[in-house]
């Protein structure tokens, strides 16, 4: 058999093995009972998987570990290069389409603010709440990593800020993207501990404040600098867009295989953007964790000892982020040691961190899939009469069992893509095949841990986070 035949066999073997790995855990869940997503409260079910938890989680972690071994055994540099270099160019979207996207974005912002203040005061009967949390954060965000990042055109904050004059002060280089890290962590913290998802007036005020800050920052430093270095939402969507198959370039649009753009050298630059990537992964994880029974029991016990609930949430939030970040930096130390390289940990992190974006994307879509599907009827009903919606809204409370399997599959697919991206990064950074493989020991171990945590959260029945009712902690 010639080398082309061997390459074809390698591809077929890899695809078959990945297909088996993707299906094994979801099938295990489906045949053993309905596995619940984080949004399971919408389904009105308290069923859990009937197989032992340790078996379920170890199977998922083992599948990720197996994908690393498989990628190591049946790939080489030329095969990886052929996958990552494939692409198709398309014409750029016209100015009319871009202008239309800007109008839609500003109109959506205006509706959110107006209905937030003038519509019903109770949660999901207000269209502003549904627009932000269901259509935008649950649905639109998924489009940025499943299709492509259209936020630069749609972004209403940028559109409004661009209308204001700019002083164009020099942005301090020492700040880098650290303000976006702080902004992301702050937004997630606010979303978790405040009634932002239930209080449309507070939500509208927050949106107005965000627009005001964006405009002020753009006036001082310029729109381009603000939305490329400081704004956390724009930064998050830009990074998520590297997971997507469609990307905008100077020549138009490029279509590549999903996730392959994550191996490019320009995805992440500097320690600040590395930390942002870890924060993006951690954000959805923490949001899911506080809705589990384990957190309810632990938080209740600690508060019972006399510690204020706000302090418990804050310390746990920061400690969890510290663990996620510490685990990743440890994996870079392992990469440097076993890869036998003098490349700095920061330089290694810049190339390996983008792989975590695939994990964040997979967990995000699994986290919100049932939530969005369950509330689509409510969105349609409220949108038909935003100022006077009916008191009873239609909600899909029972979803097919295969939806749970799909959620778990999406978590695993994100991790498989992450393993592949890290594998490609190792080969690009290190000249020796063995050193490239060994450099991934640490990051693979961390990914296995992330996998098991994600699967546990997704498959755990959702409960109401303690001490957050009635206006936050």
Residue pairs with C-beta under 8 A, 6 or more apart in sequence:
1 9
7 78
7 79
10 74
10 75
10 79
11 79
13 74
14 70
14 71
14 74
14 75
17 66
17 67
17 70
18 67
18 70
18 416
21 63
21 66
21 67
21 412
21 416
22 63
22 409
22 412
22 413
22 416
23 409
24 59
24 63
25 56
25 59
25 60
25 63
25 408
25 409
25 412
25 455
26 404
26 405
26 406
26 408
26 409
26 412
27 405
28 51
28 56
28 59
29 35
29 49
29 51
29 56
29 404
29 405
29 408
29 459
30 401
30 402
30 404
30 405
32 49
32 50
32 51
33 47
33 48
33 49
33 50
34 45
34 47
34 401
34 404
35 48
35 49
35 404
35 405
35 407
35 408
35 458
35 459
36 43
36 45
36 47
36 48
36 404
36 459
36 460
36 461
36 462
37 366
37 367
37 369
37 370
37 371
37 403
37 404
37 407
37 458
37 462
38 288
38 291
38 367
38 371
38 457
38 458
38 460
38 462
39 367
39 368
39 369
39 370
39 371
39 374
39 462
40 370
40 461
40 462
41 462
41 463
41 464
42 370
42 371
42 374
42 375
42 395
42 396
42 397
43 370
43 374
43 397
43 398
43 399
44 397
44 398
45 398
45 461
46 461
47 461
48 459
48 460
48 461
49 56
49 459
53 456
56 455
56 459
57 452
57 455
57 456
58 452
60 408
60 411
60 412
60 451
60 452
60 455
61 448
61 449
61 451
61 452
63 412
63 416
63 451
64 412
64 415
64 416
64 419
64 444
64 447
64 448
64 451
65 444
65 448
67 415
67 416
67 419
67 420
68 419
68 423
68 440
68 444
71 419
71 420
71 423
72 423
72 437
72 440
75 423
76 433
77 427
77 433
80 423
80 424
80 427
83 257
83 260
84 256
84 257
84 260
84 263
84 424
86 256
86 257
86 260
87 254
87 255
87 256
88 254
88 255
89 251
89 252
89 253
89 254
89 255
90 246
90 252
90 253
90 254
90 255
91 252
91 253
92 248
92 251
92 252
92 253
93 153
93 253
98 153
101 150
101 153
101 154
102 153
102 154
102 156
102 159
104 154
105 153
105 154
105 155
105 156
105 159
106 156
106 159
106 160
108 131
108 136
108 156
109 156
109 157
109 160
109 207
109 211
111 127
111 128
111 131
111 386
112 127
112 128
112 131
112 132
112 203
112 204
112 207
113 128
113 204
113 207
113 208
115 126
115 127
115 128
115 131
115 200
115 204
115 386
115 387
116 126
116 128
116 129
116 200
116 201
116 203
116 204
116 205
116 207
117 200
117 201
117 204
118 387
119 125
119 126
119 127
119 128
119 200
119 386
119 387
119 389
120 126
120 200
120 388
120 389
121 199
121 200
121 201
122 198
123 129
123 197
123 198
123 199
123 200
124 130
124 375
124 378
124 382
124 393
125 382
125 389
125 391
125 393
126 200
126 382
127 379
127 382
127 383
127 386
127 389
128 200
128 203
128 204
129 197
129 198
129 200
129 203
130 375
130 378
130 379
130 382
130 383
131 379
132 203
132 207
133 197
134 371
134 372
134 375
134 376
134 378
134 379
135 379
137 368
138 368
138 371
138 372
139 368
139 372
141 237
141 240
141 364
142 364
142 365
142 368
143 150
144 150
144 151
144 237
144 240
144 241
144 244
145 240
145 241
145 243
145 244
145 357
145 361
145 364
145 365
146 244
146 258
146 361
146 365
147 244
147 245
147 246
148 241
148 244
148 245
148 246
148 247
148 248
148 253
149 237
149 238
149 240
149 241
149 244
149 247
149 248
151 233
151 234
151 237
151 238
151 241
152 158
152 227
152 234
152 248
155 227
155 233
155 234
156 211
157 210
157 211
157 214
157 215
157 227
157 231
157 233
158 214
158 218
158 223
158 227
158 234
160 211
160 214
160 215
161 214
161 215
161 217
161 218
161 219
161 223
161 226
161 227
162 218
162 223
164 215
164 218
164 219
165 219
166 218
166 219
166 220
166 221
166 222
166 223
167 219
167 220
167 221
168 221
168 222
169 220
169 221
171 221
171 222
171 225
171 229
175 229
176 229
176 270
176 272
176 273
177 229
177 230
177 235
177 270
177 272
177 273
177 276
178 272
178 275
179 229
179 230
180 229
180 230
180 231
180 232
180 235
180 272
180 276
181 232
181 272
181 275
181 276
181 279
183 230
183 231
183 232
184 232
184 235
184 236
184 276
184 279
184 280
184 283
185 279
185 283
185 321
187 232
187 233
188 283
188 286
188 287
189 314
189 317
190 196
190 206
191 197
191 287
192 286
192 287
192 290
192 313
192 317
192 465
192 468
193 310
193 313
193 468
193 472
193 473
194 202
194 471
194 472
195 202
195 468
195 470
195 471
195 472
196 202
196 203
196 206
197 203
199 471
214 226
214 227
214 231
217 226
217 230
217 231
218 226
218 227
221 230
227 234
228 234
228 235
228 238
229 235
232 276
235 273
235 276
236 276
236 280
239 267
239 268
239 276
239 277
239 280
239 354
239 357
240 280
240 357
240 360
240 361
241 247
242 261
242 262
242 264
242 267
242 354
242 357
243 258
243 259
243 261
243 262
243 357
243 358
243 361
243 417
244 258
244 261
245 255
245 256
245 257
245 258
246 253
246 254
246 255
247 253
247 254
247 256
247 261
248 254
258 417
259 358
259 417
259 420
259 421
260 421
260 424
261 267
262 354
262 355
262 357
262 358
262 417
262 421
263 351
263 354
263 421
263 424
263 425
263 428
265 351
265 428
267 354
267 357
268 274
268 277
268 349
268 350
268 351
268 353
268 354
269 350
270 346
270 350
271 346
271 349
273 350
273 353
274 328
274 346
274 349
274 350
274 353
275 325
277 353
277 354
277 356
277 357
277 360
278 321
278 324
278 325
278 328
278 353
278 356
279 321
280 356
280 357
280 360
281 324
281 356
281 357
281 359
281 360
281 363
281 450
282 320
282 321
282 324
282 325
284 360
284 363
284 364
284 367
285 320
285 324
285 363
285 450
285 453
285 454
285 457
286 317
286 320
286 321
287 367
288 363
288 367
288 457
288 458
289 295
289 320
289 457
290 313
290 465
290 468
291 462
291 463
291 464
291 465
292 457
292 460
292 462
292 463
293 460
293 461
293 463
294 460
295 465
295 466
296 463
296 464
296 465
296 466
299 309
299 312
299 313
299 316
299 465
299 466
299 467
300 466
302 312
303 309
303 312
303 466
303 467
308 473
309 466
309 467
309 473
310 473
312 467
313 467
313 473
327 446
327 449
328 349
328 353
328 356
328 443
328 446
329 345
329 349
330 442
330 446
331 352
331 442
331 443
331 445
331 446
332 345
332 348
332 349
332 352
332 442
332 443
333 345
333 442
334 441
334 442
334 443
334 445
335 341
335 345
335 348
335 352
335 426
335 439
335 440
335 441
335 442
335 443
336 343
336 344
336 345
336 348
336 439
338 435
338 438
338 439
338 441
338 442
339 348
339 426
339 429
339 430
339 435
339 436
339 438
339 439
340 435
340 438
341 348
341 429
341 430
341 435
341 439
343 429
348 429
348 439
351 425
351 428
351 429
352 422
352 425
352 443
354 421
354 425
355 417
355 418
355 419
355 421
355 422
355 425
355 443
355 447
356 418
356 450
357 418
358 414
358 415
358 417
358 418
358 421
359 414
359 415
359 418
359 447
359 450
359 451
359 454
360 414
361 414
362 410
362 411
362 412
362 413
362 414
362 415
362 417
362 454
363 411
363 414
363 454
363 458
365 410
366 407
366 408
366 410
366 411
366 454
366 458
367 458
369 403
369 406
369 407
369 410
370 399
370 403
370 404
370 407
373 396
373 399
373 403
374 395
374 396
374 397
374 399
375 395
375 396
376 396
377 393
377 394
377 395
377 396
378 393
378 394
378 395
381 389
381 390
381 393
381 394
382 389
382 393
404 459
407 458
408 455
408 458
408 459
411 451
411 454
411 455
411 458
412 451
412 455
415 447
415 450
415 451
415 454
418 447
419 440
419 444
419 447
422 440
422 443
422 444
422 447
423 436
423 440
426 436
426 437
426 439
426 440
427 433
427 436
429 436
429 439
430 436
430 439
467 473
